[in-house]
C-alpha cells in the first residue's frame, strides 16, 4: 500500500458528521455567494441558487460544504463585514436546516464567523492563518473546527512576485507554528485542519512543488485539506481555460490524496467523489463496492 502519513487523531466529529480520516477521503463542495467569484462568476450569487447548489453538492456526495462571501483576490471590490454576513448567513441557515452536511464558512472576520457558527456552521475556513486573534477566540468559544491556511499577505492584500527559499519547508514551518498558536488560544489539535494554500501568494512552480511534496506537510499529523480545483496553477500547467480544467483538477486532487490529503475542496463534486472513492480503494482504505469481474 502507498504510504499515508499517520494522523494523531483521525476520528473526528465535525458538526453532525463523524469522519475517520484513516479510512476516507472527504470531498468539500464550494459555494461562493459573490458576483465576482474567480470560477463561477456569480452563478451562485442569488440566494436560491446558492442554497440549491449546496444541497445538490451534498446530494452528490459532498461530506462538507464551504460557503464564502468574499473572494480571496484583492482585485475584487471591498466587501464590508455586514455585507459579507448578509451574503453567507442565509445560506448557512438554509443548508443547516435541510441537511446534515458539514458547513464551513470561508471568512477571516470574527463577527461573521461567530454568527455563522451560531446558525449551524461547524467550521471556520480561514485563509489568513488565524491572523486575527479574535477569530481564534470565537472558534475556541464555539467549540468549532478551524482550517488554518498558509498565505503570506494580510487579508485582501497583494504579495507581488512571492519568493521562497524552499516553499514546502516554509509552508510546513508556518503551519506548525500556527497550529501551536491555535492550541495556545484554546483550540485543541482535534479541531484543527491544515491547508497549504495552493496558489495563495504562490506562483505555479510553488504550487506544483507543494503538490509534489505534500507528504512532507501531511507528516505534521493533522488532517490536510487540498484546495486545487480549477486554480491558476492547473490552468498554467495545462494551458486550459477554466471551463476545461476539471480533468487536470481531478488529477491534482488525486495526487494530493495519494500524498496524504484527507479533504479535497472541489467544484465538480460528483466527479471528485468518484475519484476519491477510487483512490480509497487503490490505497486499501476500503473494499470495492462489488467483486464480479472474472469471478462468475
Residue pairs with C-beta under 8 A, 6 or more apart in sequence:
1 283
1 284
2 258
2 282
2 283
3 215
4 218
4 260
4 283
5 215
5 218
5 219
5 221
5 260
6 22
6 221
7 21
7 22
7 221
7 222
7 223
7 262
8 189
8 221
8 222
9 189
9 190
10 20
10 21
10 22
10 23
10 223
11 18
11 19
11 20
11 21
11 22
12 18
12 19
12 21
12 145
12 190
12 191
12 223
13 19
14 64
14 102
14 122
14 123
14 145
15 100
15 101
15 102
15 103
15 120
15 121
15 122
15 123
16 100
16 102
16 122
17 63
17 64
17 100
17 101
17 102
19 26
19 63
21 223
21 262
22 285
23 280
23 285
23 286
24 262
24 280
24 285
24 286
25 257
25 261
25 262
25 263
25 264
25 276
25 279
25 280
25 285
26 63
26 64
26 262
26 263
26 264
26 276
27 61
27 62
27 63
27 64
27 263
27 264
27 266
27 269
27 272
27 273
27 276
28 62
28 63
28 64
28 65
28 66
28 104
28 225
28 263
28 264
28 265
28 266
29 53
29 54
29 57
29 58
29 60
29 62
29 64
29 65
29 66
29 266
29 267
29 269
30 39
30 57
30 65
30 66
30 68
30 229
30 265
30 266
30 267
31 44
31 50
31 53
31 54
31 57
31 65
31 66
31 67
31 68
31 91
32 39
32 40
32 44
32 67
32 68
32 69
32 71
32 106
33 44
33 45
33 47
33 50
33 67
33 68
33 69
33 87
33 88
33 91
34 42
34 45
34 68
34 69
34 70
34 71
34 76
34 79
34 87
35 42
35 45
36 42
36 71
36 76
36 77
37 43
37 44
37 45
37 71
38 71
38 72
38 73
39 229
39 230
39 242
39 267
40 267
43 49
43 53
44 50
44 53
47 90
47 91
47 94
50 67
50 91
51 90
51 91
51 94
51 95
51 98
54 65
54 67
54 91
54 95
54 99
54 101
55 95
55 98
55 99
57 65
57 269
58 65
58 95
58 99
58 101
60 269
60 270
60 273
61 269
61 270
61 273
62 101
62 269
62 273
63 101
63 102
64 101
64 102
64 103
64 104
64 123
64 263
65 95
65 101
65 102
65 103
65 104
66 104
66 105
66 106
66 125
66 265
67 88
67 91
67 92
67 95
67 103
67 104
67 105
67 106
67 116
67 121
68 88
68 105
68 106
68 107
68 125
69 79
69 83
69 84
69 85
69 86
69 87
69 88
69 106
69 107
69 112
70 79
70 84
70 106
70 107
70 156
72 127
72 156
72 200
73 156
74 153
74 156
74 157
74 158
78 156
79 87
81 109
81 111
81 112
84 107
84 109
84 112
85 111
85 112
85 115
85 116
88 105
88 107
88 112
88 116
89 112
89 115
89 116
89 119
92 103
92 105
92 116
92 119
92 120
92 121
93 119
93 120
95 101
95 103
95 120
96 103
96 119
96 120
96 121
97 120
102 122
102 123
103 116
103 120
103 121
103 122
103 123
104 121
104 122
104 123
104 124
104 125
104 145
104 147
105 112
105 113
105 116
105 117
105 121
105 123
105 124
105 125
106 125
106 127
107 113
107 116
107 124
107 125
107 126
108 126
108 127
108 128
108 131
108 132
108 135
108 155
109 132
109 135
110 132
110 134
110 135
110 137
110 138
113 121
113 124
113 135
113 138
113 139
113 144
114 138
114 142
116 124
117 124
117 138
117 139
117 142
117 144
118 142
121 144
122 144
122 145
123 144
123 145
123 146
123 147
123 193
124 135
124 138
124 139
124 144
124 145
124 146
124 147
125 147
125 149
125 195
126 135
126 146
126 147
126 148
126 149
127 149
127 151
127 155
127 197
127 200
128 149
128 151
128 154
128 155
129 148
129 149
129 150
129 151
129 174
129 175
129 178
130 136
130 146
130 148
130 178
130 181
130 182
130 185
131 154
131 155
133 185
136 146
136 181
136 182
136 185
136 186
136 187
137 185
137 186
138 144
139 145
139 146
139 182
139 187
139 191
140 185
140 186
140 187
141 186
143 191
144 191
145 191
145 192
145 193
146 182
146 187
146 191
146 192
146 193
147 193
147 194
147 195
147 225
148 175
148 178
148 179
148 182
148 192
148 193
148 194
148 195
149 194
149 195
149 196
149 197
149 200
150 171
150 174
150 175
150 195
150 196
150 197
150 200
151 197
151 200
151 201
152 159
152 162
152 201
153 159
153 201
159 201
161 203
162 201
162 202
162 203
162 206
164 170
164 202
164 206
167 202
167 206
167 209
167 210
168 209
168 210
168 213
168 216
168 217
169 216
171 196
171 197
171 210
171 217
172 216
172 217
172 220
175 194
175 196
175 217
175 220
176 220
179 189
179 192
179 194
179 220
179 222
182 192
183 189
183 192
189 222
192 222
193 222
193 223
193 224
193 225
193 263
194 217
194 220
194 222
194 223
194 224
194 225
195 224
195 225
195 226
195 227
196 210
196 214
196 217
196 224
196 226
197 227
198 207
198 210
198 211
198 226
198 227
198 228
198 231
198 233
199 207
199 231
199 232
199 233
202 210
202 233
203 233
204 232
204 233
204 236
204 237
207 228
207 231
207 233
208 233
208 237
210 217
211 226
211 228
211 252
211 255
211 256
211 259
212 255
213 259
214 224
214 226
214 255
214 256
214 259
214 260
214 261
215 259
215 260
217 224
217 260
218 224
218 259
218 260
218 261
219 260
223 262
223 263
224 256
224 260
224 261
224 262
224 263
225 261
225 262
225 263
225 264
225 265
226 252
226 253
226 256
226 257
226 261
226 263
226 264
226 265
227 265
228 234
228 249
228 252
228 253
228 256
228 264
228 265
229 245
229 249
229 253
229 264
229 265
229 266
229 267
229 268
229 272
230 242
230 245
230 246
230 249
230 267
231 249
234 240
234 245
234 248
234 249
234 252
235 241
235 242
235 245
237 248
238 245
238 248
240 248
246 267
246 268
246 271
249 266
249 267
249 268
250 266
250 268
250 271
250 272
250 275
253 261
253 264
253 266
253 272
253 275
253 276
254 275
254 279
256 264
257 264
257 275
257 276
257 279
257 283
258 279
258 283
264 272
264 276
266 272
277 286
277 289
280 286
281 287
281 288
